[in-house]
Amino acid sequence: MTNPPNPVPSAAGPLSAPSAWNVANALTVLRLILVPLFVWLLLREGGTSDGNRLLATAAFVVAIVTDRFDGDIARRWNLVTNFGKIADPIADKALTGAAFIGLSLLGELPWWVTVVVLVREWGVTLLRFWVIRHGVMPASRGGKLKTVLQAIALGLYLLPWQDVAVIHWTAVGIMGAAVIVTIVTGLDYVGRALRLRAAAKRPLP
């Protein structure tokens, strides 16, 4: 009786790490590439061209949509990579940061709003690195709401029809809500980080 041949390990087995060359990471890279194009379209001709503003808005929306899908694809198809973990949040912050700064440069958004948002975004990122050896701080529901509100508000501000009252005041209202949620969730992250470090230093019973 002959012994059965040894099974050949599958390349897609549970121990194999996904390649960085995958669809999810390609969408993240696309978002990074769209950032300078978006900034150029937004600031071109002083931001006064309706055509450029519509193209800038379209580039922003496409980039936001890729942010929605790349994470889902990575998790669903087991394509989570170290590159994606690093590049994805960088791409997100680069896109929204560019939009906030660009609108402030054009005088369409107060600089204090941009400063508050950017300090919160990068502050939370530093907090995550500060506590990473003690545990991971996942995104909260408030953080996800903040992201949605910022995206909608920025999209409305980017439209060239700010002289239309309903568009302008809707943008202002949603941006106001986004700023409030941004501050509240930022303080919540600070509290969570402090509690996480305190719990890690507490001696075991």
C-alpha positions as CSV (number, residue, x, y, z in Angstrom):
1,M,0.0,0.0,0.0
2,T,1.5,3.3,-1.1
3,N,1.3,6.3,1.2
4,P,-0.8,9.2,-0.1
5,P,1.1,12.2,-1.4
6,N,1.8,14.9,1.1
7,P,-0.6,17.8,0.6
8,V,0.9,20.9,-0.9
9,P,0.3,24.0,1.3
10,S,-2.0,26.5,-0.3
11,A,-0.7,29.9,-1.0
12,A,-4.0,31.3,0.3
13,G,-3.7,29.4,3.6
14,P,-4.3,31.1,6.9
15,L,-0.6,31.5,7.6
16,S,0.2,33.4,4.3
17,A,0.4,37.1,4.5
18,P,-1.5,39.1,1.9
19,S,0.5,40.9,-0.7
20,A,0.8,44.6,-0.5
21,W,-0.1,44.6,-4.2
22,N,-3.9,44.3,-3.9
23,V,-7.1,46.2,-4.8
24,A,-7.5,47.8,-1.3
25,N,-4.1,49.3,-1.3
26,A,-4.5,50.4,-4.9
27,L,-7.5,52.4,-3.9
28,T,-5.5,54.0,-1.0
29,V,-2.7,54.9,-3.4
30,L,-5.3,56.4,-5.8
31,R,-6.6,58.5,-2.9
32,L,-3.1,59.8,-2.3
33,I,-2.6,60.6,-6.0
34,L,-5.9,62.5,-6.0
35,V,-4.8,64.8,-3.2
36,P,-2.4,67.0,-5.2
37,L,-4.8,67.0,-8.2
38,F,-7.6,68.1,-5.9
39,V,-5.5,70.9,-4.4
40,W,-4.5,72.1,-7.9
41,L,-8.1,72.2,-9.1
42,L,-9.3,74.0,-6.0
43,L,-6.7,76.7,-5.9
44,R,-6.4,77.2,-9.7
45,E,-7.4,80.7,-10.8
46,G,-7.9,81.7,-7.2
47,G,-10.8,79.2,-6.7
48,T,-13.1,81.4,-8.8
49,S,-13.7,79.1,-11.7
50,D,-16.9,77.2,-11.5
51,G,-15.5,74.4,-13.7
52,N,-12.4,73.9,-11.6
53,R,-14.5,73.9,-8.4
54,L,-16.8,71.3,-9.8
55,L,-13.8,69.2,-10.9
56,A,-12.2,69.6,-7.4
57,T,-15.4,68.6,-5.8
58,A,-15.6,65.5,-8.0
59,A,-12.0,64.6,-7.2
60,F,-12.8,65.0,-3.5
61,V,-15.9,62.8,-3.7
62,V,-14.1,60.1,-5.6
63,A,-11.3,60.1,-3.0
64,I,-13.9,59.9,-0.2
65,V,-15.6,57.0,-1.9
66,T,-12.3,55.1,-2.2
67,D,-11.9,55.6,1.6
68,R,-15.3,53.9,2.1
69,F,-14.4,50.9,0.0
70,D,-10.7,50.1,0.6
71,G,-11.2,49.3,4.2
72,D,-14.3,47.1,3.5
73,I,-12.4,45.3,0.7
74,A,-9.3,44.7,2.9
75,R,-11.3,43.3,5.8
76,R,-13.7,41.2,3.6
77,W,-11.0,39.6,1.5
78,N,-8.3,39.3,4.1
79,L,-6.1,42.0,2.4
80,V,-5.1,43.9,5.5
81,T,-1.4,44.8,5.2
82,N,1.1,46.8,7.1
83,F,1.3,49.2,4.2
84,G,-2.5,49.7,4.3
85,K,-2.5,50.3,8.0
86,I,0.0,53.1,7.6
87,A,-1.0,54.6,4.2
88,D,-4.8,54.6,4.8
89,P,-5.0,57.0,7.7
90,I,-2.2,59.2,6.1
91,A,-4.3,59.4,2.9
92,D,-7.5,60.3,4.9
93,K,-5.8,63.1,6.8
94,A,-4.0,64.4,3.7
95,L,-7.3,64.7,1.8
96,T,-9.3,66.3,4.5
97,G,-6.4,68.4,5.7
98,A,-5.8,69.7,2.1
99,A,-9.5,70.6,1.8
100,F,-9.6,72.5,5.1
101,I,-6.3,74.4,4.3
102,G,-7.3,75.1,0.7
103,L,-10.7,76.6,1.7
104,S,-9.0,78.7,4.4
105,L,-6.4,79.9,1.9
106,L,-9.2,81.0,-0.3
107,G,-10.8,82.9,2.6
108,E,-13.9,80.7,2.5
109,L,-13.4,78.9,5.8
110,P,-12.1,80.6,9.0
111,W,-8.6,79.5,9.9
112,W,-9.6,78.7,13.5
113,V,-11.8,75.9,12.2
114,T,-9.0,74.5,10.2
115,V,-6.5,74.8,13.1
116,V,-8.9,73.1,15.6
117,V,-9.7,70.2,13.2
118,L,-6.0,69.6,12.3
119,V,-4.8,69.8,15.9
120,R,-7.5,67.2,16.8
121,E,-6.7,64.9,13.9
122,W,-3.0,64.8,14.4
123,G,-3.3,64.9,18.1
124,V,-5.4,61.7,18.2
125,T,-2.9,60.1,15.8
126,L,-0.1,60.9,18.3
127,L,-2.2,59.6,21.2
128,R,-2.6,56.3,19.4
129,F,1.1,56.0,19.0
130,W,1.6,57.0,22.7
131,V,-0.6,54.1,24.0
132,I,0.1,51.6,21.3
133,R,2.1,49.3,23.5
134,H,-0.7,49.3,26.1
135,G,-3.5,48.7,23.7
136,V,-5.3,49.8,20.6
137,M,-7.9,52.7,20.6
138,P,-10.4,51.7,17.9
139,A,-12.5,54.4,16.1
140,S,-15.5,55.3,18.2
141,R,-19.0,55.9,16.8
142,G,-18.5,59.6,17.5
143,G,-15.3,59.5,15.5
144,K,-17.1,57.9,12.6
145,L,-19.8,60.5,12.8
146,K,-17.2,63.2,12.8
147,T,-15.7,61.8,9.6
148,V,-19.1,61.8,7.9
149,L,-20.0,65.3,9.0
150,Q,-16.6,66.7,7.9
151,A,-16.9,65.0,4.5
152,I,-20.4,66.4,3.8
153,A,-19.5,69.8,5.0
154,L,-16.3,70.0,3.0
155,G,-18.2,68.7,-0.1
156,L,-20.8,71.5,0.2
157,Y,-18.1,74.2,0.8
158,L,-16.2,73.0,-2.3
159,L,-19.2,73.6,-4.5
160,P,-19.0,76.9,-6.5
161,W,-22.5,78.0,-5.6
162,Q,-21.9,79.5,-2.2
163,D,-24.0,82.5,-3.2
164,V,-27.1,80.2,-3.0
165,A,-28.3,80.7,0.5
166,V,-29.5,77.2,1.1
167,I,-26.2,75.6,0.1
168,H,-24.1,78.1,2.0
169,W,-26.0,77.9,5.3
170,T,-26.4,74.2,5.1
171,A,-22.6,74.0,4.7
172,V,-22.1,76.3,7.6
173,G,-24.5,74.4,9.8
174,I,-23.0,71.0,9.1
175,M,-19.5,72.3,9.5
176,G,-20.5,73.8,12.9
177,A,-21.8,70.3,13.9
178,A,-18.6,68.7,12.6
179,V,-16.4,71.0,14.6
180,I,-18.4,70.3,17.8
181,V,-18.2,66.6,17.3
182,T,-14.5,66.9,16.4
183,I,-13.8,68.6,19.7
184,V,-15.9,66.3,21.8
185,T,-14.5,63.1,20.3
186,G,-11.0,64.5,20.6
187,L,-11.5,65.0,24.4
188,D,-13.0,61.5,24.6
189,Y,-9.9,60.1,22.9
190,V,-7.7,61.9,25.4
191,G,-9.7,60.3,28.3
192,R,-9.6,56.9,26.7
193,A,-5.8,57.1,26.2
194,L,-5.2,58.2,29.9
195,R,-7.5,55.4,31.2
196,L,-5.7,52.8,28.9
197,R,-2.3,53.8,30.3
198,A,-3.5,53.8,33.9
199,A,-5.1,50.4,33.5
200,A,-1.8,49.0,32.0
201,K,0.2,50.4,34.9
202,R,-2.2,49.0,37.5
203,P,-0.7,46.0,39.3
204,L,-2.5,42.7,38.7
205,P,-4.5,41.4,41.7
